[in-house]
Structures are given as C-alpha cells and as structure tokens.
Amino acid sequence: MSTKHAIAADKFLQNSEKVTRHDQTFWSVRVKRDAQSQELPEWEDLREAASQIKKHTITHLADYLEMFEKNATKNGAIVHWAKDADEYNEIVMDIMHKHNVKKVVKSKSMLTEECHLNDNLIKNGIDVVETDLGERILQMMHLAPSHIVMPAIHITREQVGHCFEDYKISPEIGNYDPTYLTRCARYHLRDNFMTADCGMTGGNFGIAETGDIVVCTNEGNADMSTSVPKLHIVSIGLEKLIPNYKAMGVFHRLLARCGTGQSTTVYTSHFRGPRPGGEMHIILVDNGRSKILGNEEHWQTLKCMRCGACMNTCPVYRRTGGYSYTYFIPGPIGINLGMLKDSDENYHNLSACSLCCSCDNACPAKVDLSSQIYRWRQGLDGMGHADPIKKAMSKGMQVMFESPGLYTTALKFAPIANHLPRFITGIKLNGWAQGREMPVFAKQSFHELWKKGKVKA
C-alpha cells in the first residue's frame, strides 16, 4: 500500500537533477556541521548540557513561564497567553485592530506557519510581508517552506529571477545573478519596512530570568522589522523558554553550528522591552504543547530547538524533499510533531524513515527522534493504520517461525524462487522489489551446513 509520502516522494524523484542538487546541498550543510563540532573538544558536553537544561526547563515549565511573564512585564512588555491557534489569531487581530494596522512586516516564524497566521491576516484585509528573503520568495510564489531554517533553498536562482520579474521587483529581464537579485530584494523590502504599521518576530529563545526574547538571523530582518514600526508582536511557543543567560550560552554555541554550519548567526538580537513610544506584545502559545508534555513516550520532542540538523542529515528527507511530507514541518522532527498533532492525518510520514539513527546523532539537544518514530510504528495497528499487506506478512512469518518443521521445509524449498521470472517476483504486491532485485537464496541453509559439520563454532 503506497502512503501519501511515498506517492509525493515518487513525484519528486522523477527529476533526478533536482534530487541530486537537493541531496548534495543539505549534505554539505551536514559536513559543515561536523567540521564545526570537531573544532570544539567540549562538543558532546555541550549537547549533554543542552539536553539536561531542556529536560529541566520542560519539567518545571509552569515555574519558568511565571518567571518569564513577571520579568517581561517588568520590562514594559505586554504578555498574552494563547491556548490554541484560534485564540492566538484572535489575540493578534485584537492588537492590530486597536492600532489600526494595515501592513505587517514579519521575521521568519514557524509558529505563525503552524497557526496559519498569514491567511488569517490577509482574510482580515491586512497586508503581510515576509522579510526573510527565502520566506518572501516563497510567499510570492505561493509556496510553503520546505525546510525550517532554509525554507527556499530548493528554489533555483532562475526561478527567483522569473518571480521577481513577475512582481516587477527586477527591472532587468533575464538577469539571474544572485548579487543582483539580492539587491533587488533589498530595495523591495526596504520600502515595506518604512511603510509598515507593525513588526512581528518569532523567538529562538525566551530567557525566563530576564524576560528577554532572543532572535537569531543571518539577514538582520528581525532588527529591521522592529526598528521602524512602533508596534512589535512576538510569537513564541511555550517550549522555547530557557532559564537564564548561562543556558543561553550553551544553546547559542550549538544552534548555528548545527543548523547552517556557522559558528554563530550574523545577528543575535535581544528584545527586552518596547522601543520609546511604542508597544511590545509577547504571545505565549500552547497549541498542543501541554498535551505533548503529558505524553510519557514522546514529551522529549519539546527539547527541539528547531535547528534543522535532523533534516540535513536524513537520507530520506534529502532525497524526497520537504513537500513529500503531510505535516508543515518535514524530516524526522516533523514526523514526530505531526503524529503528536494529528496521527490520523500524518501517520503516512512514518514510512519516511530508514531508522538509520543519524538524526539522533546530529541533534544538538539529543532528542531521540528515531526511537520515537519506531515507537509510533509499533502502535500503527492499534490506531487502525497498519498496512494490511505487511500485517498479513507478519502473521505468516509468526506462524512459520513458531513451527520448526514448517520453517525447515520453507528453507529447503526457498531456492526455487531463484528460478522464478522477474514479472512474478516483481509484482506490485511485492513493494520491496520495486527498484530492487530479489536476493539469491543459498542452495543449502545454515542449519543444513551446521548439521553436516561444514560450519565450525
């Protein structure tokens, strides 16, 4: 039975040049990450520290949330609480209506993608401009991000050039030079920064001890989004809180190294309060995170800092692309988060894992991603989503392995399959054989060789 992921992946695989480019691009980021890690003798100590800090914070989340709210309020920020996406969107709209907002400039935020904020704003007549260059390109192309850190890296410069021509951003037809296109984007975004009524950012970290919001970017767009408009709205998930600046030092050394292979991001912006004469609103969003916290087998997904390292190393993601997944976050972390959000909608993604465990080794916070995927798979039958063919095969294997006589007989006659024509062994019901050759069965089994004394201990 083909899953939604398998069908979408097959479509992606039709373009071998695109697959190769996608694979090599993200593997190069993984190589840079490894080079960065080898420069730090304390690398594994940092990962263990990050894991323990996250475990501590998540298991004491109520205390840190109260501390953060108290200190952020003391700094002059206005703190809001949203239990779900609907309430989050209502809070945003209420703030914007009170300030008569007509245009919003947004720094990249996966939380706003999760809550479908842009659609809601547009529906209410508000002009939304993504200011991360990759996000802006995708917004104009009406596409979703295919990666959480490098959302448009799958788009070629020729595609960007055509898009800019369509939107009259690029006056030179046929000029696809990256430097030129970047300059065009800079002029385009500058006009929007200057005319926006509100700036929105996400948050990589919330510092409970000081009430700070920390945003890490390579383009400075978060700074620009909050420098001109007097209204600043921050959207942050509950799990982004960390205790203090000492903890921040640990995560900051890991984030860029794991996400993009840099020693640090170009900009690390700290927002502690509103600009003079302005307002700063911080919206703390649950949207299912409390439910995840109560899940004994999967609560550690909340340790994720959204660096994207698991995607960069995943052989399935690299060769099938972000759009083959049903959840808006792809890759290993997306598989787990999607199952936690809606298992009936996203169970198809469980097939997009080879259980190579590379994601576990790359994760800076030591989230046990592949182990969690394995546990989800074990529960598919209980959810009513087990593949009927695989289920029948498993039952057949159970009967055979529990019957020594049947097992021995099967081994004896197995070599007959070596002489079967390809059109029989390669039938569609045999999904394993699609793209593979069937193995050759040995003329004599190990048991037979052992009994004849041809195998020595």
C-alpha positions as CSV (number, residue, x, y, z in Angstrom):
1,M,0.0,0.0,0.0
2,S,1.6,3.3,-1.1
3,T,1.5,6.1,1.5
4,K,0.9,9.8,0.8
5,H,4.6,10.4,1.4
6,A,5.6,7.6,-1.0
7,I,3.4,8.9,-3.7
8,A,4.7,12.5,-3.3
9,A,8.3,11.3,-3.0
10,D,7.9,9.3,-6.2
11,K,6.9,12.6,-8.0
12,F,9.9,14.4,-6.5
13,L,12.2,11.6,-7.7
14,Q,11.2,12.0,-11.3
15,N,13.6,14.9,-11.6
16,S,17.0,13.3,-10.9
17,E,18.9,16.6,-11.3
18,K,16.7,18.2,-8.7
19,V,17.1,15.2,-6.3
20,T,20.9,15.3,-6.7
21,R,21.1,19.0,-6.1
22,H,18.8,18.8,-3.0
23,D,20.7,15.9,-1.6
24,Q,24.1,17.4,-2.1
25,T,23.0,20.8,-0.8
26,F,21.8,19.5,2.6
27,W,24.6,17.0,2.9
28,S,27.1,19.9,2.5
29,V,25.4,21.6,5.5
30,R,25.8,18.4,7.5
31,V,29.5,18.3,6.6
32,K,29.9,21.9,7.8
33,R,28.2,21.0,11.0
34,D,30.6,18.1,11.5
35,A,33.6,20.4,10.8
36,Q,32.3,22.9,13.4
37,S,31.8,20.2,16.0
38,Q,35.3,18.9,15.6
39,E,36.7,22.3,16.4
40,L,35.2,22.2,19.9
41,P,36.6,19.5,22.2
42,E,33.7,20.1,24.5
43,W,31.1,19.4,21.8
44,E,29.5,16.3,23.4
45,D,29.5,18.1,26.8
46,L,27.5,21.0,25.2
47,R,25.0,18.5,23.7
48,E,24.5,16.8,27.0
49,A,24.2,20.2,28.8
50,A,21.6,21.3,26.3
51,S,19.6,18.1,26.7
52,Q,19.7,18.4,30.5
53,I,18.7,22.1,30.5
54,K,15.8,21.4,28.2
55,K,14.6,18.4,30.3
56,H,14.8,20.6,33.5
57,T,13.0,23.5,31.9
58,I,10.3,21.5,30.4
59,T,9.6,19.5,33.6
60,H,9.5,22.8,35.5
61,L,7.7,24.8,32.8
62,A,5.0,26.3,34.9
63,D,7.6,27.9,37.2
64,Y,9.6,29.3,34.3
65,L,6.6,30.6,32.5
66,E,5.5,32.6,35.5
67,M,9.0,33.9,36.0
68,F,9.2,35.0,32.3
69,E,5.8,36.7,32.4
70,K,6.8,38.6,35.6
71,N,10.1,39.8,34.2
72,A,8.8,40.6,30.7
73,T,6.0,42.7,32.3
74,K,8.5,44.4,34.5
75,N,10.5,45.3,31.3
76,G,7.4,47.0,29.8
77,A,6.2,44.2,27.5
78,I,2.6,43.1,27.5
79,V,2.3,39.3,27.8
80,H,-0.6,37.3,26.4
81,W,-1.4,33.6,26.7
82,A,-3.0,31.6,23.8
83,K,-4.3,28.0,24.4
84,D,-4.5,27.2,20.7
85,A,-4.2,28.6,17.1
86,D,-7.6,30.2,17.1
87,E,-7.0,32.1,20.3
88,Y,-3.6,33.1,19.1
89,N,-5.0,34.6,15.9
90,E,-7.8,36.4,17.8
91,I,-5.2,38.0,20.1
92,V,-3.1,39.1,17.1
93,M,-6.1,40.6,15.4
94,D,-7.3,42.4,18.5
95,I,-3.9,44.0,18.9
96,M,-3.8,45.1,15.3
97,H,-7.3,46.4,15.2
98,K,-6.6,48.6,18.3
99,H,-3.6,50.0,16.4
100,N,-5.3,50.3,13.1
101,V,-2.6,48.2,11.4
102,K,-2.8,48.0,7.6
103,K,0.6,46.4,6.8
104,V,2.8,44.0,8.8
105,V,6.4,43.1,8.2
106,K,7.3,39.6,9.6
107,S,10.5,38.0,10.5
108,K,10.6,34.2,9.9
109,S,8.5,32.2,12.4
110,M,7.4,28.6,12.1
111,L,4.9,29.1,14.9
112,T,3.0,31.6,12.7
113,E,3.0,28.9,9.9
114,E,1.7,26.4,12.5
115,C,-1.2,28.7,13.4
116,H,-1.9,29.9,9.8
117,L,-1.5,33.5,10.8
118,N,-0.8,34.9,7.3
119,D,-4.0,33.5,5.9
120,N,-6.0,35.0,8.8
121,L,-4.4,38.4,8.4
122,I,-5.0,38.6,4.7
123,K,-8.6,37.5,5.2
124,N,-9.0,40.5,7.5
125,G,-7.6,42.9,5.0
126,I,-4.1,43.3,6.4
127,D,-1.1,43.3,4.0
128,V,1.5,40.7,5.2
129,V,5.1,40.9,4.0
130,E,7.6,38.2,4.9
131,T,11.0,39.8,5.4
132,D,13.3,36.7,5.5
133,L,14.4,36.6,1.8
134,G,13.6,32.9,1.4
135,E,10.2,33.3,3.0
136,R,9.5,36.3,0.9
137,I,10.3,34.4,-2.3
138,L,8.1,31.5,-1.3
139,Q,5.3,33.9,-0.3
140,M,5.4,35.5,-3.8
141,M,5.5,32.0,-5.4
142,H,2.6,30.9,-3.1
143,L,4.6,28.0,-1.7
144,A,5.1,26.7,1.8
145,P,8.6,26.4,3.4
146,S,10.3,23.1,2.6
147,H,12.8,23.4,5.5
148,I,12.6,25.1,8.8
149,V,15.9,27.0,8.6
150,M,16.5,27.3,4.8
151,P,12.9,27.4,3.6
152,A,13.6,28.3,-0.1
153,I,16.9,26.5,-0.7
154,H,15.2,24.1,-3.1
155,I,14.4,27.1,-5.4
156,T,16.9,27.9,-8.2
157,R,18.1,31.4,-8.9
158,E,16.4,31.3,-12.3
159,Q,13.1,30.6,-10.6
160,V,13.7,33.5,-8.2
161,G,14.6,35.7,-11.2
162,H,11.3,34.9,-13.0
163,C,9.4,35.5,-9.8
164,F,11.0,38.9,-9.4
165,E,10.2,39.8,-13.0
166,D,6.6,38.8,-12.5
167,Y,6.3,41.1,-9.4
168,K,8.2,44.0,-11.1
169,I,10.9,43.7,-8.5
170,S,13.6,43.1,-11.1
171,P,13.8,45.6,-13.9
172,E,16.4,43.6,-15.9
173,I,14.8,40.7,-17.7
174,G,17.0,37.6,-17.7
175,N,19.4,38.8,-15.1
176,Y,19.7,35.9,-12.6
177,D,22.9,36.9,-10.9
178,P,22.5,36.2,-7.1
179,T,24.1,39.6,-6.1
180,Y,21.8,41.5,-8.4
181,L,18.7,39.6,-7.3
182,T,19.6,40.2,-3.6
183,R,20.0,43.9,-4.3
184,C,16.5,44.0,-5.9
185,A,15.1,42.2,-2.9
186,R,16.8,44.7,-0.5
187,Y,15.2,47.7,-2.2
188,H,11.8,45.9,-2.3
189,L,11.9,45.0,1.4
190,R,13.3,48.4,2.4
191,D,10.1,50.1,1.1
192,N,8.0,47.7,3.1
193,F,10.0,48.2,6.3
194,M,9.5,52.0,6.0
195,T,5.7,51.8,5.5
196,A,4.7,49.1,7.9
197,D,2.5,49.7,10.9
198,C,3.6,46.6,12.8
199,G,6.6,44.3,13.1
200,M,6.3,40.7,14.0
201,T,9.0,38.3,15.1
202,G,9.2,34.8,16.4
203,G,11.7,33.9,19.1
204,N,14.5,31.3,19.2
205,F,14.7,31.7,23.0
206,G,12.8,33.3,25.8
207,I,15.0,34.0,28.9
208,A,12.9,33.4,32.0
209,E,15.3,35.2,34.4
210,T,15.3,38.5,32.4
211,G,12.2,38.4,30.3
212,D,14.3,38.7,27.1
213,I,13.3,37.4,23.6
214,V,16.3,36.3,21.6
215,V,16.0,36.1,17.8
216,C,18.9,34.7,15.6
217,T,19.0,35.6,11.9
218,N,21.5,36.0,9.1
219,E,19.8,38.9,7.4
220,G,19.1,41.3,10.1
221,N,15.4,41.4,9.1
222,A,14.2,40.9,12.7
223,D,16.0,44.1,13.6
224,M,14.6,46.0,10.6
225,S,11.0,44.7,11.4
226,T,11.2,46.2,14.8
227,S,13.2,49.3,14.2
228,V,10.7,51.4,12.2
229,P,7.2,50.2,13.3
230,K,6.4,51.2,16.9
231,L,4.3,48.1,17.4
232,H,6.2,44.8,18.0
233,I,4.4,41.5,18.4
234,V,6.4,38.4,19.4
235,S,5.0,34.9,18.8
236,I,6.7,32.2,20.8
237,G,5.9,28.6,21.8
238,L,6.0,27.6,25.4
239,E,8.9,25.2,24.8
240,K,11.2,28.0,23.7
241,L,11.8,29.1,27.3
242,I,15.2,28.6,28.9
243,P,16.2,29.5,32.5
244,N,18.9,32.2,32.1
245,Y,21.8,33.6,30.1
246,K,24.1,30.9,31.2
247,A,21.8,28.4,29.5
248,M,21.6,30.8,26.5
249,G,25.4,30.5,26.1
250,V,25.1,26.7,25.7
251,F,22.3,26.8,23.1
252,H,23.8,29.7,21.2
253,R,27.0,27.8,20.6
254,L,25.0,24.8,19.2
255,L,22.2,26.5,17.2
256,A,24.0,27.9,14.2
257,R,26.7,25.2,14.1
258,C,24.0,22.5,13.8
259,G,21.6,24.4,11.7
260,T,23.8,26.0,9.0
261,G,27.4,25.0,9.8
262,Q,28.3,28.5,11.0
263,S,30.0,29.3,14.3
264,T,27.2,31.8,15.0
265,T,24.4,33.6,13.3
266,V,25.3,37.0,11.8
267,Y,22.7,38.7,14.0
268,T,21.7,37.7,17.6
269,S,19.0,40.2,18.6
270,H,17.8,40.6,22.2
271,F,14.4,42.3,22.7
272,R,13.7,43.2,26.3
273,G,11.1,45.9,26.0
274,P,9.2,48.2,23.7
275,R,11.0,51.0,21.8
276,P,10.4,54.6,23.1
277,G,6.8,55.5,22.5
278,G,5.9,52.0,21.3
279,E,4.4,48.7,22.5
280,M,5.9,45.2,22.7
281,H,3.4,42.3,22.9
282,I,4.6,38.8,23.7
283,I,2.2,35.9,22.9
284,L,3.0,32.6,24.6
285,V,1.3,29.9,22.6
286,D,0.4,26.4,23.8
287,N,-1.4,24.9,20.8
288,G,-0.9,21.3,22.0
289,R,2.4,21.6,23.8
290,S,0.9,20.9,27.2
291,K,-0.6,17.7,25.8
292,I,2.9,16.7,24.4
293,L,4.4,17.3,27.9
294,G,1.9,14.8,29.3
295,N,2.9,12.1,26.7
296,E,5.3,9.7,28.5
297,E,6.8,8.3,25.3
298,H,7.1,11.5,23.3
299,W,7.4,14.5,25.6
300,Q,11.1,14.9,24.7
301,T,10.2,16.3,21.3
302,L,9.8,19.6,23.3
303,K,13.6,19.7,23.7
304,C,13.9,20.5,20.0
305,M,15.3,24.0,19.2
306,R,14.3,23.9,15.5
307,C,17.8,24.0,14.1
308,G,17.0,21.6,11.2
309,A,20.1,19.4,11.7
310,C,18.0,16.2,11.6
311,M,16.7,17.2,8.2
312,N,20.1,18.0,6.8
313,T,21.4,14.5,7.7
314,C,18.3,12.5,7.0
315,P,18.8,10.4,3.8
316,V,15.0,10.2,3.2
317,Y,14.4,14.0,3.5
318,R,17.5,14.8,1.4
319,R,16.2,12.6,-1.4
320,T,12.5,13.3,-1.3
321,G,12.2,17.0,-0.4
322,G,10.1,18.8,2.2
323,Y,6.9,18.8,0.2
324,S,6.6,15.0,0.3
325,Y,5.6,15.1,4.0
326,T,2.0,15.8,5.0
327,Y,3.0,17.9,8.0
328,F,4.2,21.5,7.6
329,I,7.5,20.6,9.3
330,P,9.2,17.9,7.4
331,G,12.0,15.5,8.3
332,P,12.5,13.4,11.5
333,I,11.3,16.1,13.9
334,G,8.3,16.8,11.6
335,I,7.3,13.1,11.6
336,N,7.1,13.1,15.4
337,L,5.4,16.5,15.7
338,G,2.9,15.6,13.0
339,M,2.0,12.4,14.8
340,L,1.5,14.3,18.1
341,K,-0.6,16.9,16.3
342,D,-2.9,14.5,14.3
343,S,-1.9,10.9,13.9
344,D,-4.8,10.1,11.5
345,E,-3.6,12.8,9.1
346,N,0.1,12.4,9.4
347,Y,0.8,8.6,10.0
348,H,1.9,8.3,6.4
349,N,5.1,10.1,7.2
350,L,6.2,7.2,9.4
351,S,7.4,5.4,6.3
352,A,9.8,8.2,5.6
353,C,12.4,6.9,7.9
354,S,15.1,4.3,7.4
355,L,15.8,4.1,11.2
356,C,19.5,4.8,10.4
357,C,19.5,6.9,13.7
358,S,21.7,9.7,12.0
359,C,19.2,12.3,13.3
360,D,19.8,11.2,16.9
361,N,23.5,11.7,16.5
362,A,23.1,15.1,14.8
363,C,20.5,16.6,17.2
364,P,22.1,19.2,19.5
365,A,19.6,18.5,22.3
366,K,19.8,14.8,22.0
367,V,16.1,14.3,21.1
368,D,15.6,10.5,20.5
369,L,13.9,11.1,17.1
370,S,14.4,7.7,15.5
371,S,13.4,5.8,18.7
372,Q,10.2,7.8,18.8
373,I,9.4,7.1,15.2
374,Y,10.0,3.4,15.9
375,R,7.6,3.5,18.8
376,W,5.0,5.3,16.7
377,R,5.3,2.5,14.1
378,Q,4.7,-0.2,16.8
379,G,1.4,1.5,17.5
380,L,0.1,1.7,14.0
381,D,-2.1,-1.4,14.3
382,G,-3.7,0.0,17.4
383,M,-4.5,3.2,15.6
384,G,-6.0,1.2,12.7
385,H,-3.4,2.3,10.2
386,A,-1.2,-0.8,9.8
387,D,-0.6,-1.8,6.2
388,P,-2.8,-4.8,5.6
389,I,-0.2,-6.5,3.3
390,K,2.6,-6.0,5.9
391,K,0.2,-7.2,8.6
392,A,-0.6,-10.4,6.7
393,M,3.1,-11.0,6.0
394,S,4.0,-10.5,9.7
395,K,1.3,-13.0,10.7
396,G,2.6,-15.5,8.2
397,M,6.2,-15.1,9.4
398,Q,5.0,-15.6,13.0
399,V,3.3,-18.9,12.1
400,M,6.5,-20.0,10.2
401,F,8.9,-19.0,12.9
402,E,6.8,-20.7,15.6
403,S,6.8,-24.0,13.7
404,P,10.3,-25.6,13.3
405,G,9.0,-28.1,10.8
406,L,7.4,-25.5,8.6
407,Y,10.5,-23.3,8.9
408,T,12.8,-26.1,7.8
409,T,10.6,-27.0,4.9
410,A,10.4,-23.4,3.8
411,L,14.2,-23.2,3.8
412,K,14.5,-26.4,1.8
413,F,12.3,-25.1,-1.0
414,A,13.4,-21.4,-0.9
415,P,16.0,-21.8,-3.7
416,I,13.2,-22.5,-6.1
417,A,12.5,-18.7,-6.0
418,N,15.8,-18.1,-7.7
419,H,14.4,-19.5,-10.9
420,L,11.2,-17.5,-10.9
421,P,10.9,-14.9,-13.7
422,R,11.1,-11.2,-12.8
423,F,7.5,-10.5,-13.7
424,I,6.4,-12.8,-10.9
425,T,8.8,-11.7,-8.1
426,G,8.5,-8.0,-9.1
427,I,4.7,-7.8,-8.9
428,K,3.2,-4.7,-7.3
429,L,2.2,-6.6,-4.2
430,N,5.9,-7.1,-3.5
431,G,6.7,-3.5,-2.7
432,W,10.2,-4.4,-1.6
433,A,11.1,-5.5,-5.1
434,Q,10.1,-2.1,-6.6
435,G,13.5,-0.7,-7.6
436,R,15.4,-3.7,-6.1
437,E,16.5,-7.1,-7.2
438,M,15.4,-10.1,-5.2
439,P,18.1,-11.8,-3.1
440,V,19.5,-15.1,-4.3
441,F,18.7,-17.9,-1.8
442,A,21.6,-20.2,-0.9
443,K,21.4,-23.9,-2.1
444,Q,21.9,-25.0,1.5
445,S,20.8,-23.3,4.6
446,F,23.0,-22.5,7.6
447,H,21.1,-25.2,9.6
448,E,22.0,-27.8,6.9
449,L,25.6,-26.8,6.8
450,W,25.8,-26.9,10.6
451,K,24.4,-30.4,10.7
452,K,26.9,-31.6,8.1
453,G,29.8,-30.1,10.1
454,K,30.7,-27.7,7.4
455,V,30.3,-24.7,9.8
456,K,32.6,-24.5,12.8
457,A,31.9,-22.6,16.0
